[in-house]
């Protein structure tokens, strides 16, 4: 990837009013940390693929593995990460465990991300 020059100020001048306004809208540090951790979860293409599959329906681990051409162990590992991040939930029906998106926010995050990369 070719490095691009980023335009910067030619005069170093601090704007106190803008700094104060920006600071007033800055979320709490712990919220920003949690948000960064959430985005790290989205940083893995396998996890994003799993979430994408779950947008339309709930699926068992075997079905997810078959759809992605991966083994059960690898899928289980990724589902554990997604569950810890509160992005998926599960329900048991007999011996089968079905996974689905935790809530509509997850689908919105995926949809907005796709809209962004497709622009």
C-alpha distances in whole Angstrom, upper triangle without the diagonal:
4,6,9,13,15,18,21,25,26,29,30,32,33,34,37,38,34,33,37,36,32,34,37,34,32,33,35,33,34,33,29,29,30,28,25,26,27,23,22,24,22,19,20,20,23,25,24,25,28,29,28,31,33,32,35,37,38,38,39,37,38,37,33,33,34,32,29,30,30,33,35,34,31,31,34,32,29,32,34,31,31,34,34,32,34,32,34,38,40,44,46,48,50,48,45,43,41,38,37,35,36,37,35,33,31,31,30,27,25,26,25,22,22,23,20,17,19,19
4,6,10,12,16,19,22,24,27,27,30,31,33,35,36,33,33,36,35,32,34,37,34,33,34,35,33,35,34,30,30,32,29,26,28,29,25,25,27,25,22,24,23,27,28,27,28,32,32,31,34,36,35,38,40,41,41,43,41,42,40,37,37,38,35,32,34,34,37,39,38,34,35,38,35,33,36,37,34,34,37,37,34,37,35,37,41,44,47,49,52,54,52,49,46,44,41,40,38,39,39,38,35,33,33,32,29,28,29,27,24,24,24,21,19,21,20
4,7,9,13,15,19,20,23,24,27,28,29,32,33,30,29,33,32,29,31,34,32,30,31,33,31,33,32,28,28,30,28,25,27,28,24,24,27,25,22,24,24,28,29,27,29,32,32,32,35,37,36,39,41,42,42,44,41,43,42,38,38,40,37,34,36,35,38,40,39,35,36,38,36,33,36,37,33,34,37,36,34,36,35,37,41,44,47,50,52,55,53,50,47,45,41,40,38,39,39,38,35,33,33,32,29,28,29,27,24,24,25,22,20,22,21
4,6,9,12,16,17,21,21,24,25,27,30,31,27,27,31,30,27,29,32,30,28,30,32,30,32,31,28,28,30,28,25,28,28,25,25,28,26,23,26,26,30,30,28,30,34,33,32,36,37,36,39,42,43,43,45,43,44,43,40,40,41,39,36,38,37,40,42,41,37,38,40,37,35,37,38,35,35,38,37,34,37,35,38,42,45,48,51,53,56,54,51,48,46,42,41,38,39,39,37,34,33,33,31,28,28,28,26,23,24,24,20,19,21,20
4,6,9,13,14,17,18,21,22,24,27,28,25,25,29,28,25,28,31,29,28,30,32,30,32,32,28,29,31,28,26,29,30,26,27,30,28,25,28,29,32,33,31,33,36,35,35,38,40,39,42,44,45,46,47,46,47,46,43,43,44,42,39,41,41,43,45,44,40,40,43,40,37,40,40,37,37,40,39,36,39,37,40,44,47,50,53,56,58,57,53,50,48,45,43,40,41,40,39,36,35,35,33,30,30,30,28,25,26,26,22,22,24,22
4,6,10,12,15,16,18,19,20,23,25,21,21,25,24,22,24,27,25,24,26,28,27,30,29,25,26,28,26,24,27,28,24,25,28,26,24,27,28,32,32,30,32,35,34,34,37,38,37,40,43,44,45,46,45,47,45,42,42,44,41,39,41,41,43,44,43,40,40,42,39,36,38,39,35,35,38,37,34,36,35,38,42,45,49,52,54,57,55,52,49,47,43,41,38,39,38,36,33,33,33,31,28,28,29,26,24,25,24,21,20,23,21
4,7,9,12,13,15,17,18,21,22,19,20,24,23,21,23,26,25,24,27,29,28,31,30,26,28,30,28,26,29,30,27,28,31,29,27,31,31,35,35,33,35,38,37,36,40,41,39,42,45,46,47,49,48,50,48,45,46,47,44,42,44,44,47,48,47,43,43,45,42,39,41,42,38,38,41,40,36,39,37,41,44,48,51,54,57,60,58,55,52,50,46,44,41,41,40,38,35,35,35,32,30,31,31,27,26,27,26,23,23,25,22
4,6,9,9,12,13,15,18,20,17,17,21,21,19,21,24,23,23,26,28,26,30,29,25,27,30,27,26,29,30,27,28,32,30,29,32,33,37,36,34,37,40,38,38,42,43,41,44,47,48,49,51,49,51,50,46,47,49,46,44,46,46,48,49,48,44,44,46,43,40,42,43,39,39,41,40,37,39,38,42,45,48,52,55,58,61,59,56,53,51,47,45,42,42,41,39,36,35,36,34,31,32,32,29,27,29,28,25,25,27,25
4,5,6,9,11,12,16,18,15,16,20,20,18,21,24,23,23,26,28,27,31,30,27,29,31,29,28,31,32,30,31,34,33,32,35,36,40,39,37,40,43,41,41,45,45,44,47,49,50,52,53,52,55,53,50,51,52,50,47,50,49,52,52,51,48,47,49,46,43,45,45,42,41,44,42,39,41,40,44,47,51,54,58,60,63,62,59,56,53,50,47,44,44,43,41,38,38,39,36,33,35,35,31,30,32,31,27,28,30,28
4,7,9,12,15,18,20,18,19,22,23,22,24,27,27,26,30,32,31,34,34,30,32,35,33,31,35,36,33,34,38,36,35,38,39,43,43,41,44,46,44,44,48,49,47,50,53,54,55,57,55,58,57,53,54,56,53,50,53,52,55,55,54,51,51,52,49,47,49,49,45,45,47,46,43,45,44,48,51,54,58,61,64,67,66,62,59,57,53,51,48,48,46,45,41,41,42,39,37,38,38,35,33,35,34,31,31,33,31
4,6,10,12,15,18,16,17,20,21,20,22,25,26,25,29,31,30,34,33,30,32,35,33,32,35,37,34,35,39,38,36,40,41,45,44,42,45,48,46,46,50,50,49,52,54,55,57,58,57,59,58,55,56,58,55,52,55,54,56,57,56,52,52,53,51,48,50,50,46,46,48,46,43,45,45,49,52,55,59,62,65,68,67,64,60,58,54,52,49,48,47,46,42,42,43,40,38,40,40,36,35,37,36,32,33,36,33
4,7,10,13,16,15,14,18,19,18,20,23,24,23,26,28,27,31,31,28,29,33,31,30,33,35,32,34,37,36,35,39,40,44,43,41,44,46,45,45,49,49,47,51,53,54,55,57,55,58,57,53,54,57,54,51,54,53,55,56,54,51,51,52,49,46,48,48,44,44,46,44,41,43,43,47,50,53,57,60,63,66,65,62,58,56,53,51,47,46,45,44,40,41,42,39,37,39,39,35,34,37,36,32,33,36,33
4,7,10,12,12,12,15,16,16,18,20,22,21,25,27,26,30,30,27,29,32,31,30,33,35,33,34,38,37,36,40,41,45,43,42,45,47,45,45,49,49,48,51,53,54,55,57,56,59,58,54,55,58,55,52,55,54,56,57,55,52,52,52,50,47,48,48,44,44,46,44,41,43,43,47,50,53,57,60,63,66,65,62,59,57,53,51,47,46,45,44,40,41,42,39,37,39,39,35,35,37,36,33,34,36,34
4,6,9,9,8,11,13,13,14,17,18,18,22,23,23,27,27,24,27,30,28,28,31,32,31,32,36,35,35,38,40,43,42,40,44,46,43,44,48,47,46,49,51,52,54,55,54,57,56,52,54,56,54,51,54,53,55,55,53,50,50,51,48,45,46,46,42,42,44,42,39,40,41,44,47,51,54,58,61,64,63,60,56,54,51,48,45,44,42,41,38,39,40,37,35,37,38,34,33,36,35,32,33,36,34
4,6,6,6,9,10,11,12,15,16,17,20,22,23,26,26,24,26,29,28,27,31,32,31,33,36,35,35,38,40,43,42,40,44,45,42,43,47,46,45,48,50,51,53,55,54,57,56,52,54,56,53,51,54,53,55,55,54,50,50,50,48,45,46,46,42,42,43,41,38,40,40,44,46,50,53,57,60,63,62,59,56,54,50,47,44,42,41,40,36,37,39,35,33,36,36,32,32,35,34,31,33,35,33
4,6,5,6,9,10,10,12,15,15,19,20,21,25,25,23,26,28,27,27,31,32,31,33,36,35,35,39,41,44,42,41,44,45,43,44,47,47,45,48,50,51,53,55,54,57,56,52,54,56,54,52,55,54,56,55,54,51,50,50,48,45,46,45,42,41,43,41,38,39,39,43,46,49,53,56,59,62,62,59,55,53,50,47,43,42,40,39,36,37,39,36,34,37,37,33,33,36,35,32,34,37,34
4,5,5,6,9,10,11,13,14,18,20,21,25,24,23,26,28,27,27,31,31,31,33,36,35,35,39,41,44,42,40,44,45,42,43,46,45,43,47,49,50,52,54,53,56,55,52,54,56,53,51,55,54,55,55,54,51,50,50,48,45,46,45,42,41,42,40,37,38,38,42,45,48,52,55,58,61,61,58,54,52,48,46,42,41,39,37,34,36,37,34,32,35,35,32,32,35,34,31,34,36,33
4,5,5,6,8,10,11,12,16,18,19,23,22,20,23,26,24,24,28,29,27,30,33,32,32,36,38,40,38,37,40,41,39,39,43,42,40,43,46,47,49,51,50,53,52,48,50,52,50,48,51,50,52,52,51,48,47,47,45,42,43,42,39,38,39,38,34,35,36,39,42,46,49,52,55,59,58,55,52,49,46,43,39,38,36,35,31,33,34,31,29,32,32,28,29,32,30,27,30,32,30
4,6,5,6,9,10,11,14,16,17,20,20,18,21,24,22,22,26,27,26,28,31,31,31,34,36,39,37,36,39,40,38,39,42,42,40,43,45,46,48,50,49,52,51,47,49,52,49,47,50,49,51,50,49,46,45,45,43,40,41,41,37,36,38,36,33,34,34,38,41,44,48,51,54,57,57,54,50,48,44,42,38,37,36,34,31,32,34,31,29,32,32,29,29,32,31,28,30,33,31
4,5,5,6,9,10,14,15,16,20,19,18,21,24,23,23,27,27,27,29,32,32,32,36,38,41,38,37,41,41,39,40,43,42,40,44,46,46,48,50,49,53,52,48,50,53,50,48,51,50,52,51,50,47,46,46,44,41,42,41,38,37,38,36,33,34,34,38,41,44,47,51,54,57,57,54,50,48,45,42,39,37,35,34,31,32,34,31,29,33,33,30,30,33,32,29,32,35,33
4,5,5,7,9,12,15,17,20,19,18,21,23,21,23,26,26,26,28,31,30,31,35,37,39,37,35,39,40,37,37,41,40,38,41,43,44,46,48,48,51,50,46,48,51,48,47,50,49,51,50,49,46,45,45,43,40,40,40,37,35,37,35,32,32,33,36,39,43,46,49,52,55,55,52,49,46,43,40,36,35,33,32,28,30,32,28,27,30,30,27,28,31,29,27,30,32,30
4,5,5,6,10,13,14,17,16,15,18,20,18,19,23,23,22,25,27,27,27,31,33,36,33,32,35,36,33,34,38,37,35,39,41,41,43,45,45,48,47,43,45,48,45,43,46,45,47,46,45,42,41,42,39,37,37,37,33,32,34,32,29,30,30,34,36,40,43,47,50,53,52,50,46,44,40,37,34,32,31,29,26,27,29,26,24,27,28,24,24,28,27,24,27,29,27
4,5,5,9,10,12,15,14,13,16,19,18,18,22,23,22,25,27,27,28,31,34,36,34,32,36,37,34,35,39,38,36,39,41,42,43,45,44,48,47,44,45,48,46,44,47,46,47,46,45,42,41,41,39,36,37,36,33,32,33,31,28,29,30,33,36,39,43,46,49,52,52,49,45,43,40,38,34,32,31,30,26,28,30,27,25,28,29,26,26,30,29,26,29,32,30
4,6,8,10,13,16,15,14,18,19,18,20,23,23,23,26,28,28,29,33,35,37,34,33,37,37,34,36,39,37,36,39,41,41,43,45,45,48,47,44,46,49,46,45,48,47,48,47,46,43,42,42,40,37,37,36,33,32,33,31,28,29,29,33,35,39,42,45,48,52,51,49,45,43,39,37,33,31,30,29,25,27,30,27,25,29,29,26,27,30,29,27,30,32,31
4,6,9,12,14,13,12,16,17,16,17,20,20,20,23,25,25,26,30,32,34,31,30,33,34,31,32,35,34,32,35,37,38,40,42,41,45,44,40,43,45,43,41,44,43,45,44,43,40,39,39,37,34,34,34,31,29,30,28,25,26,26,30,32,36,39,42,45,49,48,46,42,40,36,34,30,28,26,25,22,24,26,23,21,25,25,22,23,26,25,23,26,29,27
4,7,8,11,10,9,12,14,13,14,17,18,18,20,23,23,24,27,29,32,29,28,32,32,29,31,34,33,31,35,36,36,38,40,39,43,42,39,41,43,41,39,42,41,42,42,40,38,36,36,34,32,32,31,28,27,28,26,23,24,25,28,31,34,38,41,44,47,47,44,40,38,35,32,29,27,26,25,21,23,25,23,20,24,25,22,22,26,25,23,25,28,27
4,6,8,6,6,10,11,10,12,15,15,16,18,20,21,22,25,28,30,27,26,30,30,27,29,32,30,29,32,34,34,36,37,37,40,39,36,38,41,39,37,40,39,40,39,38,35,34,34,31,29,29,28,25,24,25,23,20,21,21,25,27,31,34,38,41,44,43,41,37,35,32,29,26,24,23,22,19,20,23,21,19,22,24,21,21,25,25,23,25,28,28
4,6,5,6,9,10,11,13,14,15,17,19,21,22,23,26,29,30,27,27,31,31,28,30,33,31,30,34,35,34,36,37,37,40,40,37,38,42,40,38,41,39,40,39,37,35,34,33,31,29,29,27,24,24,24,22,19,20,22,25,27,31,34,37,41,43,43,41,37,35,32,30,27,24,24,24,21,22,25,23,21,24,26,24,24,27,28,26,28,31,31
4,5,5,6,9,10,11,12,14,15,17,19,20,21,24,27,29,26,26,30,30,27,30,33,31,31,34,35,35,36,37,36,39,39,36,37,40,39,37,40,38,38,37,35,33,32,32,29,27,28,26,23,23,24,21,18,20,22,25,27,31,34,37,41,43,42,40,37,35,32,30,27,25,25,25,22,22,26,24,21,24,26,24,23,27,28,26,27,31,31
4,5,5,6,9,10,11,12,14,15,17,19,20,23,26,27,24,24,28,28,25,28,31,29,29,32,33,32,33,34,33,37,37,33,35,38,37,35,38,35,36,34,33,31,30,29,26,25,25,23,20,20,20,17,15,17,19,22,24,28,31,34,37,40,39,37,33,32,29,28,25,22,22,23,20,21,24,23,20,23,26,24,23,27,28,26,28,31,31
4,5,5,6,9,10,10,12,14,16,17,19,21,24,26,22,22,26,25,23,25,28,26,26,29,30,30,31,32,31,35,35,32,33,36,35,33,36,34,35,33,32,30,29,28,26,24,23,22,19,19,19,17,14,15,17,20,22,26,29,32,36,38,38,36,32,30,27,25,22,20,19,20,17,17,21,19,17,20,22,20,20,24,25,23,25,28,28
4,5,5,6,9,10,11,12,15,15,16,20,23,24,21,21,25,25,23,25,28,27,26,30,31,30,32,33,32,35,35,31,33,36,34,32,35,33,34,33,32,29,28,28,26,23,24,23,19,19,20,18,15,17,18,21,24,27,31,34,37,40,39,37,33,31,28,26,23,21,21,21,17,18,21,19,16,19,21,19,18,22,23,21,23,26,26
4,5,5,6,9,10,11,13,15,15,18,21,23,20,21,24,24,22,25,28,26,26,30,31,30,31,32,30,34,34,30,31,35,33,31,34,31,32,31,29,27,26,26,23,21,22,20,17,17,18,16,13,16,17,20,23,26,30,33,36,39,37,35,31,30,27,26,23,21,21,22,19,18,22,21,18,20,23,21,20,23,25,23,24,27,28
4,5,5,6,9,10,11,13,14,17,20,21,18,18,22,21,19,22,25,23,23,27,27,26,28,28,27,31,31,27,29,32,31,29,31,29,30,29,27,25,24,23,21,19,19,18,14,14,15,12,10,12,13,17,19,23,26,29,32,35,34,32,28,27,23,22,19,17,18,19,15,15,19,18,15,18,21,19,18,22,23,22,23,26,27
4,5,5,6,9,10,11,13,16,18,20,17,16,20,20,18,20,23,22,21,25,26,25,27,28,27,30,30,26,28,31,29,27,30,29,30,29,27,25,24,24,21,19,19,18,15,14,16,14,10,12,13,17,19,23,26,30,33,36,35,32,28,27,23,21,18,17,17,17,13,13,16,15,12,15,17,16,15,18,20,18,20,23,24
4,5,5,6,9,10,10,14,17,19,16,16,20,20,18,20,23,23,23,26,27,27,28,29,27,30,30,27,28,31,29,27,29,28,29,28,27,24,23,23,21,18,19,18,15,15,17,15,12,14,14,18,21,24,28,31,34,37,36,33,29,28,24,23,20,19,19,20,16,15,18,17,14,16,19,17,15,19,20,18,19,23,23
4,5,5,7,9,10,12,16,17,14,15,18,18,17,19,22,21,22,25,26,25,25,26,24,28,28,24,25,28,27,25,27,25,26,25,23,21,20,20,17,15,16,15,11,12,13,11,8,12,12,16,18,22,25,28,31,34,32,30,26,25,22,21,18,17,18,19,16,15,18,18,14,16,19,18,16,20,22,20,21,24,25
4,5,5,7,9,11,14,15,12,12,16,15,13,16,19,18,18,22,22,22,22,23,22,26,25,22,23,26,25,23,26,24,25,24,23,20,19,19,17,14,14,14,10,10,12,10,7,9,9,13,16,19,23,26,29,32,30,28,24,23,19,18,15,14,15,16,12,11,14,14,11,12,16,15,14,17,19,18,18,22,23
4,5,5,6,10,12,14,11,11,15,15,13,15,19,18,18,22,23,23,23,25,23,26,26,22,23,26,24,22,25,23,25,24,23,20,19,20,18,15,16,16,12,11,14,13,10,12,11,15,18,21,25,28,31,34,32,30,26,24,20,19,16,16,16,17,13,12,14,14,10,11,14,13,11,14,16,15,15,19,20
4,5,5,8,11,13,10,11,15,15,14,16,19,19,20,23,24,23,24,24,22,25,25,21,22,25,23,21,23,21,23,23,21,18,18,18,15,13,15,14,11,11,14,12,10,13,12,15,19,22,25,28,31,33,32,29,26,24,21,20,17,17,19,19,16,14,17,17,13,14,17,16,14,16,19,17,17,21,22
4,5,6,9,10,7,8,12,12,11,14,16,16,17,20,21,20,20,21,19,22,21,18,19,22,20,18,21,19,20,19,18,15,14,15,12,9,11,11,7,7,10,10,7,10,9,12,15,18,22,24,27,30,28,25,22,20,17,16,14,14,16,17,15,12,14,15,12,12,16,16,14,16,19,18,18,21,23
4,6,7,9,7,6,10,11,9,11,14,14,15,18,19,19,19,21,19,22,21,17,19,21,19,17,20,19,20,20,20,16,15,16,15,11,12,14,10,9,13,13,10,12,10,13,16,19,23,25,28,31,29,26,23,21,17,16,14,15,16,16,13,10,12,13,10,9,13,13,10,12,15,14,14,17,19
4,6,9,8,8,11,13,12,14,16,17,18,21,22,22,22,23,21,23,23,19,19,22,20,17,20,18,20,21,20,16,16,17,15,12,14,15,12,12,15,15,13,15,14,16,20,22,26,28,31,33,31,28,25,24,20,19,17,18,19,20,17,14,16,16,13,12,15,15,12,13,17,15,14,17,19
4,6,5,6,9,10,11,12,15,16,17,20,21,20,20,20,18,20,20,16,16,19,17,14,16,15,17,17,16,13,12,14,12,9,12,13,11,11,14,15,13,16,14,15,19,21,24,26,29,31,29,26,23,21,18,18,17,18,20,20,18,15,16,18,15,13,16,17,14,15,18,17,16,18,21
4,5,5,6,9,10,10,12,14,15,18,19,19,18,19,17,19,18,14,14,16,14,11,14,13,16,17,17,13,12,15,14,10,13,15,13,12,16,17,16,17,15,16,19,21,24,26,28,30,28,25,23,21,18,18,16,19,20,20,19,15,16,17,15,12,15,16,13,13,17,16,14,16,19
4,5,5,6,9,10,11,13,14,17,17,17,15,16,14,15,14,11,11,13,11,8,11,10,12,13,13,9,8,11,11,8,10,13,11,11,14,16,15,17,14,14,17,18,21,23,25,27,25,22,19,18,15,16,15,17,19,20,19,15,16,18,16,13,17,18,15,15,19,19,17,19,23
4,5,5,6,9,10,11,13,16,16,15,14,15,13,15,15,11,12,15,13,11,14,12,14,14,14,10,9,11,10,6,8,10,8,7,11,12,11,13,10,11,14,16,19,21,23,26,24,21,18,16,13,13,12,14,16,17,16,12,13,16,13,11,15,16,14,15,18,18,17,19,22
4,5,5,6,9,10,11,14,15,15,15,16,15,17,16,12,14,16,13,11,15,14,17,17,17,14,12,14,14,10,11,14,12,10,13,15,13,14,11,12,15,17,20,23,25,28,26,23,20,17,14,13,12,14,15,15,14,11,11,13,11,8,11,13,11,11,15,15,14,16,19
4,5,5,6,9,10,12,13,14,13,15,13,15,13,9,11,13,10,8,12,12,14,15,16,13,11,14,14,10,11,15,14,12,15,17,16,16,13,13,16,17,20,22,24,26,25,21,19,16,14,13,12,15,17,17,16,13,12,15,13,10,13,15,13,12,16,17,15,16,20
4,5,5,6,9,11,11,11,10,11,10,12,11,7,9,11,9,8,12,11,13,13,14,11,8,11,12,8,8,12,11,9,12,15,14,14,11,10,13,13,16,18,20,23,21,17,15,13,10,10,10,13,15,15,16,12,12,15,14,11,14,17,15,15,18,19,18,20,23
4,5,5,6,10,10,10,11,13,12,15,13,10,13,15,12,12,15,15,17,16,17,15,12,13,14,10,9,13,12,9,11,14,12,12,8,8,11,13,16,19,21,24,22,19,16,13,10,8,7,10,11,12,12,8,8,11,10,8,11,14,12,13,16,17,17,18,21
4,5,5,8,10,11,11,14,14,16,14,11,13,14,11,11,15,15,18,18,19,17,14,16,17,13,13,16,15,12,15,18,16,15,12,11,14,16,19,21,22,25,24,21,18,15,12,10,9,13,13,13,13,10,8,11,11,7,9,12,12,11,14,16,15,16,19
4,6,7,7,8,8,11,12,13,10,8,11,11,8,9,13,14,16,16,18,16,12,15,16,13,12,16,16,13,15,18,17,16,13,12,14,14,17,19,20,22,21,18,16,12,10,9,9,13,14,14,15,12,11,14,14,11,13,16,15,14,17,19,18,19,22
4,5,5,6,7,10,11,13,11,9,12,14,11,12,16,16,18,16,18,17,13,14,16,13,11,15,15,12,13,16,15,14,10,9,10,11,14,16,17,20,20,16,14,10,7,5,6,10,11,11,13,10,9,13,13,11,13,16,16,15,18,20,20,21,24
4,6,8,10,14,15,17,14,12,16,17,14,15,18,19,21,20,22,20,17,18,19,16,14,18,17,14,15,18,17,15,11,10,12,14,16,19,20,23,23,19,17,13,11,8,7,10,10,9,11,9,6,10,11,9,10,13,14,13,15,18,18,18,21
4,7,10,13,15,17,14,13,16,16,14,15,19,20,22,21,23,22,18,20,22,19,17,20,20,17,18,21,20,18,15,13,14,15,16,19,19,22,23,19,17,13,11,9,9,13,12,11,14,12,9,13,15,12,12,16,17,16,17,20,21,20,23
4,6,10,13,14,11,11,15,15,13,15,18,19,20,19,21,20,17,18,20,18,15,19,20,16,17,20,20,17,14,12,12,12,13,15,15,19,19,15,13,10,9,7,9,12,12,13,15,13,12,15,17,15,16,19,20,19,21,24,24,24,27
4,7,10,12,10,10,13,14,13,15,18,18,18,16,19,18,15,15,18,16,13,16,17,14,14,18,18,16,13,10,10,9,10,12,12,15,15,12,10,6,5,5,8,11,12,13,16,14,13,17,18,16,18,21,21,21,23,26,26,26,29
4,7,8,6,6,10,11,10,12,14,15,15,13,16,16,12,13,16,14,12,15,17,14,14,18,18,17,14,11,11,9,10,11,12,14,14,10,8,5,5,7,10,13,15,17,19,16,15,19,20,18,20,23,23,22,25,27,26,27,30
4,5,5,6,9,10,11,13,14,13,13,10,13,14,10,10,14,13,11,14,16,14,14,18,19,17,16,12,11,9,9,9,10,12,10,7,5,4,6,9,12,15,17,19,21,18,18,22,22,21,23,26,25,25,28,30,29,30,33
4,5,5,6,9,10,11,12,10,10,7,9,10,7,7,11,11,9,11,14,13,13,16,18,17,15,12,12,10,11,11,13,14,11,8,7,7,7,11,13,16,19,21,22,19,19,23,23,21,23,26,25,25,28,29,28,29,33
4,5,5,6,9,10,10,9,8,7,10,11,9,10,13,13,12,15,17,17,17,20,21,21,19,16,16,14,14,14,14,15,12,9,9,9,11,14,17,19,22,24,25,22,22,26,25,23,25,28,27,26,30,31,30,31,34
4,5,5,6,9,10,10,11,9,13,13,10,12,15,14,13,16,18,17,17,21,22,21,18,15,16,14,15,15,15,16,14,11,11,9,10,12,15,18,21,22,23,20,20,23,23,21,23,26,25,24,27,29,28,28,32
4,5,5,6,8,8,9,9,11,11,7,10,12,11,10,14,15,14,15,18,19,18,16,13,14,13,15,15,16,18,16,13,11,10,9,11,13,16,19,20,21,18,17,21,20,18,20,23,22,21,24,26,24,25,29
4,6,5,6,5,6,6,9,8,6,9,11,11,11,14,16,15,17,19,20,20,18,16,17,16,17,17,18,19,17,14,13,12,12,14,16,19,22,23,24,21,20,24,23,20,23,26,24,23,26,28,26,27,31
4,5,5,7,8,9,12,12,10,13,15,15,15,18,19,18,20,23,23,23,21,19,19,18,19,19,19,20,18,15,15,14,14,16,18,22,24,25,26,23,22,25,25,22,24,27,25,24,27,29,27,27,31
4,6,8,10,11,14,13,11,14,16,14,14,18,19,17,19,23,22,22,19,17,19,18,20,20,20,22,20,17,16,14,14,15,17,20,22,22,24,20,19,22,22,19,20,23,22,20,24,25,23,24,27
4,5,9,10,13,11,9,13,14,12,13,17,17,16,18,21,21,22,19,17,19,19,21,22,23,24,22,19,17,16,15,16,17,20,22,23,23,20,19,22,21,18,20,23,21,19,23,24,22,22,26
4,7,10,12,10,10,13,15,14,15,18,19,19,21,23,24,24,22,20,22,21,23,23,24,25,22,19,19,18,17,19,20,24,26,27,27,23,23,26,25,22,24,26,24,23,26,27,25,26,29
4,7,8,7,7,10,11,11,13,15,16,17,19,21,22,23,20,19,20,20,22,22,23,24,21,18,17,17,16,18,20,23,25,26,27,23,23,26,25,22,24,27,24,23,27,28,26,27,30
4,6,6,7,9,10,11,13,15,16,17,18,20,22,23,21,19,20,19,21,20,21,22,18,16,16,16,16,19,21,23,26,28,28,24,25,28,27,24,27,29,27,26,30,31,29,30,34
4,6,5,6,9,10,10,12,14,15,16,18,20,20,19,17,17,16,17,17,18,18,15,13,12,14,14,17,19,21,24,26,27,23,24,27,26,24,27,29,27,27,31,32,30,31,35
4,5,5,6,9,10,11,13,14,15,17,19,20,19,17,18,17,19,18,20,20,17,15,14,16,15,18,20,21,25,27,27,24,25,28,26,24,28,30,28,28,31,32,30,32,35
4,5,5,6,9,10,11,13,14,16,17,19,17,16,18,17,20,20,22,23,20,17,16,16,15,17,19,20,24,25,25,21,23,26,24,22,25,27,24,25,28,29,27,29,32
4,5,5,6,9,10,10,12,14,15,16,15,13,14,14,16,17,19,20,17,15,13,13,11,14,15,17,20,22,22,19,19,23,21,19,22,25,22,22,26,27,25,27,30
4,5,5,6,9,10,10,12,14,15,14,12,13,12,14,15,17,18,15,13,11,12,11,14,15,16,20,22,22,19,21,24,22,21,24,26,24,25,28,29,28,30,33
4,6,5,7,9,10,11,13,14,14,13,14,14,17,18,21,22,19,17,14,15,13,16,16,17,21,23,22,19,21,24,22,20,24,26,24,24,28,28,27,29,32
4,5,5,6,9,10,11,12,11,11,13,14,17,18,21,22,20,18,15,14,12,13,14,15,18,20,19,16,17,20,18,17,20,22,20,21,24,24,23,25,29
4,5,5,6,8,10,10,9,8,9,10,13,15,18,19,17,15,11,11,8,10,11,12,15,18,17,14,16,19,18,16,20,22,20,21,25,25,24,26,29
4,5,5,6,9,10,10,9,10,11,14,15,19,20,18,16,13,13,11,13,13,13,17,19,19,16,18,21,19,19,22,24,22,24,27,27,27,29,32
4,5,5,6,9,9,9,11,13,17,19,22,24,22,20,16,16,13,14,13,13,16,19,17,14,17,19,17,17,20,22,20,21,25,24,24,27,29
4,5,5,6,5,6,9,11,15,17,20,23,21,18,15,14,10,11,9,9,13,15,14,11,13,16,14,14,17,19,17,19,22,22,22,24,27
4,5,5,6,5,6,9,12,15,18,20,19,17,13,12,9,10,9,8,12,15,14,12,15,17,16,16,20,21,20,22,25,25,25,28,30
4,5,8,8,10,12,15,18,21,23,22,20,16,16,13,14,13,11,14,17,16,14,17,19,17,18,21,22,21,23,26,26,26,29,31
4,5,8,10,13,17,20,23,26,24,22,18,17,14,13,11,10,12,15,13,11,14,16,14,15,18,19,18,20,23,22,23,26,28
4,6,7,11,14,17,21,23,23,20,17,15,12,11,9,6,9,12,11,9,13,14,13,14,18,19,18,20,23,23,24,26,28
4,7,11,14,17,20,23,23,20,16,14,10,9,6,5,7,10,9,6,9,12,10,11,14,16,15,17,20,20,21,23,25
4,7,10,14,17,19,19,16,12,10,7,6,4,4,8,11,11,8,11,14,13,13,16,18,18,19,22,23,23,25,27
4,7,11,14,17,16,14,10,8,6,6,6,5,9,12,13,11,13,16,16,16,19,21,21,22,25,26,27,28,31
4,7,10,13,13,10,7,5,4,6,9,8,12,15,17,15,16,19,20,19,22,24,24,25,28,29,29,31,33
4,7,10,10,8,6,5,7,9,11,11,14,17,19,18,19,22,23,22,24,27,27,28,30,32,32,34,36
4,6,7,6,4,6,9,12,15,15,18,21,23,21,22,26,26,25,28,30,30,31,34,35,35,36,39
4,6,5,6,8,11,13,17,18,20,23,25,24,24,27,28,27,29,32,32,32,35,37,37,38,41
4,6,8,10,14,17,20,21,24,26,29,27,27,31,32,31,33,36,36,36,38,40,40,41,44
4,7,10,13,17,20,21,24,27,29,27,27,31,31,30,32,35,35,35,38,40,39,40,43
4,6,10,13,17,18,21,24,26,23,24,28,28,26,29,32,31,31,34,36,35,36,40
4,7,10,14,15,18,21,22,20,21,24,25,23,26,29,28,28,31,33,33,34,37
4,7,10,12,15,17,19,17,17,21,22,20,22,25,25,25,28,30,30,31,34
4,7,9,12,14,16,13,14,18,18,17,19,22,22,22,25,27,26,28,31
4,6,9,11,13,10,11,14,15,14,16,19,19,19,22,24,24,25,28
4,6,7,9,7,7,11,11,11,13,16,16,17,19,21,22,23,25
4,7,8,7,9,12,12,13,15,17,18,19,21,22,23,25,27
4,5,6,7,9,11,12,13,15,16,18,19,21,23,24,26
4,5,5,6,9,10,11,12,14,15,16,18,20,21,23
4,5,5,6,9,10,10,12,14,15,16,18,20,21
4,5,5,6,9,10,11,12,14,15,17,18,20
4,5,5,6,9,10,11,12,14,16,16,19
4,5,5,6,8,10,10,12,14,15,17
4,6,5,6,9,10,11,12,14,16
4,6,5,6,9,10,11,12,14
4,5,5,6,9,10,11,12
4,5,5,6,9,10,11
4,5,5,6,9,10
4,5,5,6,9
4,6,5,6
4,5,5
4,6
4
